[in-house]
């Protein structure tokens, strides 16, 4: 008791002989409650333009930044009305899924008036859909999107994959082929679902009779093992240290956990010709890594703007590429794509393309004019890739 009194007296003395008043920070101002919410949130207009809005009455400068890659970002100053609503209207836009964020006095913010954040490990971008493309939820038969959670023995952690199954799939009938697809660096498995729009693309292409029924399995490209947590590596060191460690761990997870899990839980083909593997950016490297190191397990391969051995050497990939006849015999199709202005992995893909050509390995290459390291490359590339599978 005496110790408590002494402690209280000491604290009081430090505060100048009297308890300091606790001053709470003021709460943010809220919009006028007589206004419909639609008047102060972002919306797509009837003419397919977008009016970006943010309620920020105390901000000195607010802009909306549009674009999807560092070289395509554009900042637009927003005007503020007497109600504290900042706004900027775009031109009429082509139907697509667009990325944007707000710059509020130098602070990067998602759109707090939207329910569509971009799935990322550190969320800092919002998404908005201008309808009218293959990315829409159309009135067609829809597949199911399942979340499958499991314990990974190689990683020693609880993990999950997303599995799209075609409309009406019930596990009966002929076993279906499977596409395993890896997302890119900094994103999550939901990036392929929500931003890549894989379910919508698959639903719509299947309804048009352009693809074969298949399952699509989306693992998390990041393994988060103790030695390969991406946030612990400076960007300049990622390819030197992080990428090789994570790729090996993800490969163990794919071969020891994910494929056996899918083979057990679903009625799927278990032959190499019934398995495809693809990914974008870091996921493109993962597809190349596992595809070449376990070539006899896959019959179809795709890397979309992927990191390659041009910057992340791997003895297993190199050894397999030195056996061109074996690669050509095993792979029914090998896709390599990149954006013309890709400053992130453009050199990687150029190096891979040169190596494949020099060794006589059969592959299909596509360069997307005017585009960089972005979804406007990867979504069309994915749609084209799946139309070539299992035929």
Steps between C-alpha positions, in 0.01 A plus 500: 500500500782744598676421172184585300460833683865584442465420130191718470677792673799462270282507188315806630831676563617425148181650360553828683322423826160432347348234279517609136164515325445236231420677174342272240570561134193627313305254290495553122216707359218294350307586184172688521248234606236651271708402194460166322823303522516492119581872500835457676634163380661391173271376226492383137280727290253396231742608224776277653696790643589489870441774756753452778390649833648519848359680803799684644392843631821570693745391230702770328568307179336185368569322173401168351778293347399268217700236317625151572878510460765752606540631146124541447407687819333840455402736783185708459430795731152484651279801567327543835149640542352684797392168656857368515453253214799469267430379146650443157327357191682285247447480127279224361690176561528165328328221696764362738599466866694811605741569786525826694583656834470840667785731595383698803759759598773251411332199664413208271149376573263242360149619415320479835169534319555184296466133590753389238856526633770332295600178684859561614723419794510874569174639366544843340295492179132480405326344200202609293330312217372672188263233363487364149780242473583137571569609859128553572270274700278402208174310504665166424540179701746566781764276648572474870792662680616290793748579775694192609707528819761243592810445710820517300760260634788643291421855616382414851199731481132520415447591137218541251435482129208626294339252264265595216284214378288522183120540511325186616817327616414233757802271486320248281575397144828528318792641701576860405838657424648761735675833451722615787545877491735719708449871575769769506722660761333711770156360429295220654312206357192720483679727253457234232135470599390862557742691279591232249127418474574133439150378595332745261742421218449127547120528525476715188742304284337172597154639417633597156640150447857632472659292776484147631352440846784500752585587859712808577705487819654821638762455774666782693829569324653626825588218740585719802757255628730650761783561255285634216255759629493758220466803727838417656692554175596834346370517141855496360572167671183311411628323190832414661366345819121501540392358163713182510402420861129559444493316167645185653254511790202561271616215279503262797153617594368449146641153454456365855181678612293668233500251213442200732221696675325584173546145372333369816224756552384535138432271208787613279744360251831388645701479180741771386287582195217580742702757696592856398716744693520878452555824686569870469807699607639321810237234433641467150835411652329250728332336202831483314680368810256219580417432137861439402612332822205258476444496127353150500205623711370765258398519137426872468703798623465877497699793637344845478762774548681256724832532675743257336849360543629813326490662846428207735726206404380146570699190417188286457343729242827535312557125495153435360525769234819327386279206400287664229376176346370385838326834560342504154378143538347562843331839456195523277515877528741754652390866518733794566355853505611848604399864466702703252590761764551262793779651709468237776546168319548607138867401510412169667259404223740623231769276645267200518379556145856514371594182686196305381562602142868414520427153639216427258227473763150546361302781660242764415606859564286811516602859564220739604565839333506811716449311827725445799498272804124495551170316501411632154764253382425216739120479477495475117800267511320275746183498285701404192702238688203309642345479154799293388494253790401133499406486134 
